[in-house]
Amino acid sequence: MRLVQLHRSTSRAVAIVDEPRLRVIAGATSIVALAHEAIGAGTTLTALVETRATGPVLDYTPIYDGASEWQLLPPIDHPDEPSRCLVSGTGLTHLGSAASRQRMHEVRESDLTDSMKMFRIGLERGKPAPGQIGAAPEWFYKGTGTILRAHNAPLDVPAFAEDGGEEAEIAGVYFIDAGGRPHRLGMAIGNEFSDHVFERRNYLNLAGSKLRTCSLGPELVVTPAFLSVAGRVTVRRGAGDLWSAAIATGEDEMCHSLGNIEHHHFKYDAHRRPGDVHVHYFGACALSATDSVRLLDGDVMEVAFEGFGRPLRNPVRAAAGRETITTVR
């Protein structure tokens, strides 16, 4: 099952994707409210939604293209309190991403970067046996729900940034119930979008490089297959493709298991606050920045993964002017 969130003027709706249509779920204004209802009723999100898909039927294509009065929202949010949506991610998880940073077998052990050492720890202990706890992956903070952008919405390169580049990923979407237990609602295509030039200057810049807008969607996939998921990421400039690469994600493509990533994220009490929403990016395996591609204002980034619905597209929007000093009173 794949779900979308929509808005029109001051109205919101949730719909099931039934290509080429959307079936609106009667009385639903957010997926987080549906999740809360399903958990309280002791049922699944899928079962609840199927019984409520009795609303109007909409043509998906004009909505997807941005040519309808209905506009897509990110497929998860915390409508009343955006700050109660935590956006985070895990890096150095994909075999391809580590290979692009440094060829592991072409350097001596003493010359390995800290990033590669972290990756090797994941290779050795990132997929523990059932009942065991594995090594902690690299973790980073992106921001709150205010930074999440929908399909077609621009991703911003601030005036102080040195770059803005795509990171094509899958993200997990979670809700914390009244007892402090996390529930995975599904997964969605994501573009984690970072400042790779700033990060390259020193790996300690990683935290600052991640504080950017990012995107999710257009669809939330409930109970997706996540072993080996093929995809493609493309950057378009004008009418042509500037850069493109085949990508893959899923547990077979990663050095950490999904369960190990989730354990190390939710082991913190602060990440199990009842009523909170979490969006957690699982990592990218290929970057245009690795091939020295510099994205410009107006370039369009597209991310597609098999089984995850229609591709996610976002234009780059670079701020005009120079960085100004931020003063504190």
C-alpha positions in Angstrom: 0.0 0.0 0.0 1.2 3.5 -0.9 -0.2 6.7 0.7 0.0 10.4 -0.1 -0.8 13.5 1.8 -2.5 16.4 0.0 -3.6 20.0 0.7 -5.9 22.4 -1.1 -6.2 25.9 0.3 -6.8 25.2 4.0 -7.9 21.6 3.5 -5.9 18.5 3.9 -6.5 14.9 2.8 -4.8 11.5 2.8 -5.3 9.1 -0.2 -4.3 5.6 -1.3 -2.4 5.4 -4.6 -4.4 3.4 -7.0 -2.6 4.2 -10.3 -3.5 6.3 -12.1 -5.9 7.6 -9.4 -5.9 8.5 -5.8 -8.6 7.2 -3.5 -9.2 9.7 -0.7 -9.6 8.3 2.8 -12.8 9.6 4.4 -12.3 11.9 7.4 -8.4 11.6 7.3 -6.3 14.8 7.3 -2.9 13.3 8.2 -1.1 9.9 8.3 0.1 10.5 11.8 -3.5 10.8 13.0 -4.4 7.5 11.2 -1.4 5.8 12.8 -2.5 7.0 16.3 -6.0 5.7 15.6 -4.7 2.3 14.3 -2.4 1.8 17.3 -5.2 2.7 19.7 -7.5 0.2 18.0 -5.0 -2.6 18.0 -5.0 -2.9 14.2 -2.6 -2.1 11.3 -2.4 1.1 9.3 -3.2 -0.9 6.2 -6.3 -2.5 7.7 -7.6 0.8 9.0 -7.0 2.7 5.7 -8.7 0.0 3.5 -12.0 0.4 5.5 -11.9 4.2 5.1 -11.0 4.6 1.4 -14.5 5.7 0.5 -13.9 9.4 -0.4 -13.6 11.0 -3.8 -11.3 9.6 -6.5 -8.7 12.1 -7.9 -6.6 12.0 -11.0 -3.0 11.5 -9.8 -1.0 12.9 -12.7 -2.0 16.6 -12.6 -1.4 16.6 -8.8 2.0 14.9 -9.3 2.9 17.4 -12.0 1.9 20.4 -9.9 -1.0 21.3 -12.2 -3.9 20.8 -9.9 -5.5 22.8 -7.1 -4.5 19.8 -4.9 -0.8 19.9 -4.0 1.3 17.1 -2.6 2.7 17.4 1.0 5.5 15.3 2.4 4.1 11.8 3.1 4.5 12.4 6.8 4.5 15.4 9.1 3.3 16.5 12.5 0.7 19.1 11.3 0.1 20.8 14.6 3.6 20.8 16.0 6.3 20.5 13.3 9.0 20.6 15.9 7.8 17.2 17.1 9.1 15.6 13.9 12.8 14.7 14.3 14.7 14.4 11.0 18.0 12.4 11.3 20.0 9.9 9.3 22.7 7.3 9.3 25.8 7.5 7.2 28.6 5.1 6.0 26.0 2.4 5.7 26.2 1.6 2.0 28.9 -0.4 0.3 29.0 2.0 -2.7 29.3 5.1 -0.6 32.3 3.9 1.3 34.0 2.7 -1.9 33.5 6.2 -3.4 35.2 7.9 -0.4 38.3 5.7 -0.3 39.3 2.5 -1.9 39.8 0.4 1.2 42.3 -2.1 -0.2 44.6 0.4 -1.8 45.8 2.0 1.4 47.7 0.8 4.5 45.7 0.2 7.7 47.5 3.2 9.3 46.4 5.5 6.4 42.7 4.7 6.7 40.5 7.8 7.3 38.3 7.9 10.4 35.3 7.6 8.1 36.7 4.4 6.5 37.5 3.0 10.0 33.9 3.6 11.0 32.7 1.9 7.8 34.9 -1.2 8.5 33.4 -1.4 12.0 30.0 -1.6 10.4 31.2 -4.3 8.0 32.5 -6.4 10.9 29.7 -5.8 13.4 26.8 -4.0 11.7 24.6 -7.1 11.2 24.5 -8.8 14.5 22.9 -12.3 15.1 19.3 -12.3 16.4 19.2 -11.2 20.0 22.6 -9.5 19.8 23.5 -5.8 19.6 25.8 -4.7 16.8 28.1 -1.7 16.4 26.6 1.8 16.3 26.5 3.4 12.9 27.4 7.0 12.2 24.4 9.2 13.2 23.6 12.7 12.2 20.8 15.3 12.9 19.1 17.1 10.1 16.5 19.2 11.9 12.8 19.2 12.7 9.8 18.8 10.5 10.1 22.4 9.3 12.9 21.4 7.0 11.0 18.7 5.2 9.9 19.5 1.6 7.5 17.7 -0.7 7.8 16.5 -4.3 8.3 19.5 -6.6 9.3 21.8 -3.8 12.7 23.5 -4.1 15.6 22.5 -1.8 17.5 25.6 -0.7 21.2 26.4 -0.8 21.7 29.2 1.7 23.9 32.2 1.0 26.4 31.0 3.6 26.6 27.5 2.0 29.5 26.3 -0.2 27.3 23.8 -2.1 24.1 21.9 -2.2 24.1 18.4 -3.5 21.6 15.5 -3.8 21.7 12.4 -1.6 19.3 9.8 -3.0 18.1 7.6 -0.2 15.2 5.7 1.4 14.0 7.0 4.7 12.1 5.2 7.5 9.0 6.9 8.9 8.1 6.2 12.6 5.6 7.2 15.2 6.0 6.8 19.0 2.9 5.5 20.8 1.6 6.6 24.2 3.8 3.9 25.9 7.0 5.2 24.3 7.2 2.4 21.8 8.3 3.2 18.2 6.3 2.0 15.3 7.6 1.9 11.7 4.7 3.3 9.6 6.6 2.7 6.3 9.3 4.1 4.1 9.6 6.8 1.4 12.0 8.0 -1.3 14.2 10.8 0.1 16.7 13.4 -1.0 18.8 14.2 2.0 20.6 17.1 0.4 23.8 18.3 1.9 26.7 20.7 1.5 29.4 18.3 0.3 32.1 21.0 -0.4 31.9 22.1 3.3 32.0 18.5 4.5 35.0 17.7 2.4 37.1 20.4 4.0 37.1 18.4 7.3 35.0 15.4 8.3 34.2 17.3 11.5 32.1 19.6 9.3 29.7 16.7 8.7 27.2 18.0 11.4 27.0 21.5 9.9 26.8 20.2 6.3 23.6 18.3 7.2 21.6 21.3 8.4 19.7 21.8 5.1 16.2 21.4 3.7 15.6 17.9 2.5 12.7 16.1 0.7 10.5 13.1 1.1 8.0 11.4 -1.1 5.8 11.7 -2.9 4.5 8.4 -1.4 4.7 6.6 1.9 5.1 2.8 1.2 3.6 0.7 4.0 5.5 -2.5 4.7 7.9 -2.3 1.7 10.4 -4.9 0.7 13.8 -3.6 1.8 16.4 -6.3 1.0 17.8 -5.0 -2.3 16.1 -2.1 -4.0 17.3 -0.8 -7.3 17.0 2.8 -8.3 18.4 5.7 -10.3 19.3 9.3 -9.4 19.4 11.9 -12.1 20.4 15.6 -12.2 18.8 17.6 -15.0 20.0 21.0 -16.3 17.7 22.6 -18.8 16.3 20.0 -21.2 19.2 17.5 -20.7 20.6 15.2 -18.2 23.7 16.6 -16.5 24.5 13.4 -14.4 22.9 10.1 -13.7 23.8 6.9 -11.8 22.2 3.6 -11.0 21.8 3.2 -7.3 20.8 0.4 -4.9 19.7 0.3 -1.2 18.3 -2.2 1.2 19.8 -4.5 3.7 21.7 -6.6 1.2 23.4 -3.4 -0.1 24.3 -2.1 3.4 26.8 -3.0 6.1 24.2 -2.4 8.9 21.0 -4.3 9.3 17.7 -2.3 9.5 17.1 -3.6 13.0 20.6 -2.5 14.1 20.1 1.0 12.7 16.7 1.3 14.4 18.0 0.0 17.8 20.8 2.5 17.9 18.4 5.4 17.0 15.6 4.5 19.4 17.8 3.4 22.3 17.9 7.0 23.5 15.0 8.0 25.8 14.7 11.3 24.0 13.9 9.5 20.8 10.9 7.6 22.4 8.8 10.6 23.4 5.1 9.7 23.1 3.4 11.4 20.1 6.6 12.2 18.2 7.3 11.5 14.6 10.7 10.4 13.3 12.1 10.5 9.7 15.4 8.7 9.5 17.4 8.6 6.2 19.3 5.3 5.7 22.2 6.6 3.6 23.1 7.0 -0.1 25.3 4.9 -2.3 26.3 7.4 -5.0 26.7 11.2 -5.1 27.1 13.5 -8.1 29.6 15.4 -5.9 31.9 12.4 -6.1 32.2 13.1 -9.8 32.9 16.8 -9.2 29.4 17.8 -10.3 28.4 21.2 -8.9 24.6 21.8 -8.9 23.3 25.2 -9.9 20.2 27.2 -9.3 17.3 25.6 -11.3 18.9 22.2 -11.7 16.3 19.4 -11.0 17.2 16.4 -8.9 15.2 13.2 -9.5 15.3 10.0 -7.3 13.5 6.8 -8.2 13.4 3.4 -6.5 11.6 0.3 -7.7 8.5 -0.5 -5.7 8.4 3.0 -4.1 6.0 4.7 -6.4 6.5 7.7 -8.6 9.9 9.4 -8.6 10.8 12.3 -6.3 11.7 15.6 -8.0 13.0 18.8 -6.5 14.7 21.8 -8.1 17.7 23.5 -6.5 17.1 27.0 -5.3 20.3 28.9 -4.5 20.0 32.1 -2.4 21.0 35.3 -4.1 23.6 37.6 -2.5 26.3 37.0 0.0 26.3 35.7 3.6 25.4 38.4 6.1 26.4 38.4 9.8 23.8 37.0 12.2 23.8 39.1 15.4 22.4 38.1 18.8 20.7 40.7 21.1 
